[in-house]
Amino acid sequence: MKKTLGFVAVVALSGLITVSCSSLNKMKKRAGEITYSVTPETLVAKGGMVDLKIDVTFPAKYFNKKVAIEATPVLRFKGGEKAYEMKAIQGEKVQGNAEVIPYEAGKTVSYMSRIPYEDAMRLSDLEIDITGVKGAKTVKFDPRKIGDGVIATETLVVNAPATSVGEDKFQRIIKQQEEAAIYYLINSANIRSKEMTSEEMKKLEAYIKEAAAKENMNLNGIDVRSYASPDGAYDFNEKLANQREKSSSTFLKKQMKKGKVEQYKDENFFKNFVVAEDWDGFKKAMEESNIQDKELILRVLSMHSDPEVREREIRNIASAFAVVADQILPKLRRSLFVVNTELIGKSDDELKALAKSSPAELNVEELLYSATLFDNNNDKLAIYETCMRQFPNDWRGFNDAGMVQFEMGNIAAAQSNFNKANSMSANNPVVQNNLGAVALKNGDLKQAEIYFGAATGAGDEVNYNKGIVAIKSGDYAAAVNYFGQCNCVNAALANVLAGNNNEALKKLNAENKECPMSYYLKAVIGARTNDATAVIENLRKACSLDGSFKQLAATDMEFAKFFENNDFIAITK
């Protein structure tokens, strides 16, 4: 009897398993009835990620009420695979928390996930792996291909961030001025002996003589500015100021003749200015004084524009006027000589020679400027290193040496010098940009973004670098904005990615360079606009300039429609 019961139990269990398998196998067999709508149709790398959206439609009377499935989208490529997040789905009678599919009506399920991009994904198959479960029984469905490859156009960005120079302040021609004044007694235009022989005048006469004699100086002219103080009648003061101009000009020409400065003969060499009542000088002298009622006097000046009213009101301030007459007005009764000269610096050839042979003879501005005269980076670096030794407290030598090292590909050495420059000039936008360039080159996008944020104001290089970061982050509209009017390939790429094909093409044509990447992008634009001629012609040019573009094109899903094209195959083989 026990044997009979055991036999019946085994048969019953076997039947149960058979029913379970039958349900799962039936769903497996009908799996082709499930429809998948993938968005985008060909996956796209954006911001370093590959986003996936699938709308999965299970037909009516397909999903067994007691079955649960685990569905996993997988990108399979040469040498590996990468799985998206698994999605669990269940029938109406399964105990669980997964999304339920009604047996009678069926249902459309939406799924979204993302994975990090890898270059091998360019040529890949997007497949769905499904495992069905009913009770203790599991069945693996056949993998279902639902997509091809990944478009990775954003990875064409040229990761060559722009560095910023610590600019020199070198001026070959430096404009200079030397001044001296002659002071007059009240109501007088006569020059006193003590004014003629003052230390101020002696210094000015010596300067004029030196400027006229030196080969590296130009004596360009002398301004003679004569004034009367603002006390007294205007007509009288105007006449007095003109008399002072004549006496001072005559005196100065006489002194120049005595010093054998020939320009005294040229009337155009002198520019004469006359101010009848020097209210501006009065205001400035009052502001700089310690006179008790100066605020009251300055208020009178601001309230009244009529010179006679001004003078009357100031005289009414009896407590202050005596001090004004004694301390302020005498300084305004004057003629001022302003000598205009130019100091001519060393020529480019002289600077280049001295920078190599006798750099100690150059000041920091000359040394920094001389480095820019060389085309060879080794020469530039040698001069910047000299600058670092001669002027160890000037951040620019370290920054500019780092800039050259960065360009030469020595990123570690560049970073070291940028850090030294930063320690001397903390938060300097120029240095911050360069530290950001290092971070970007090293793949640290977040740190690069922080540095570039602190570099605002350091020039166009900062926006260019922000544009690269924006492309790598998948913010193409921001990238277009950062690159602005720039016609570089990265600016064109940003516009391609943002869907502005015409603008991208304009930029590439404006750049007008025999650049393989430029031609390659033109081919991409051709593919996006269904211009087969543009694709083939531009790819041919790109690959002829740089053979590495053959493999790039052969694995680029932008050209998927051309993979079987004979011309395309010939170009990329």
Buried (B, 14 or more C-beta within 10 A) or exposed (E): EEEEEEEEEEEEEEEEBEBBBEBBBBBBEEBEEBEBEBEEEBBBBBBBEBBBBBEBBBEEEBBBBBBBBBBBBBBBBEEEBBBBEEBBBBBBEBEEEBEBBBBEEBBEBEBEBBBEBBEBBBBBBBBBBBBBBBBEBBBEBEBBEBBBBBBBBBBBBEEBBBBBBBBBEBEBEEEBEBBBBBBBEEEEBEBEEEBEEBEBBEEBBEBBBBBBEEEEBBBBBBBBBBBBBBBBEBEEBBBBBBBBBBBBBEBBBEBBEEBEBEBBEEEEBBEBBBBBBBBEBBBBBBEEBEBEBBEBBBEBBEEBEEBEEBBEBBEEBEEBBEBBBEBBBBBBBBBBBBBBBBBBBBEEEBBBEBBBEEBEEBEBBBBBBBBBBBEEEEBBBBBBBBBBEBBEEBBBBBBBBBBBBBBBEBBEBBBBBBBBBBEBBEEBBBBBBBBBBBBBBEEBBEBBBBBBEBBEEBBBBBBBBBBBBBBBBBBBEBBBBBBEEBBBBBBBBBBBBBEBBEBBBBBBEBBEEEBBBBBBBBBBBBBBEEBBEBBBBBBBBBBEBBEEBBEBBBBBBBBBEBBEBEBBEEBBE
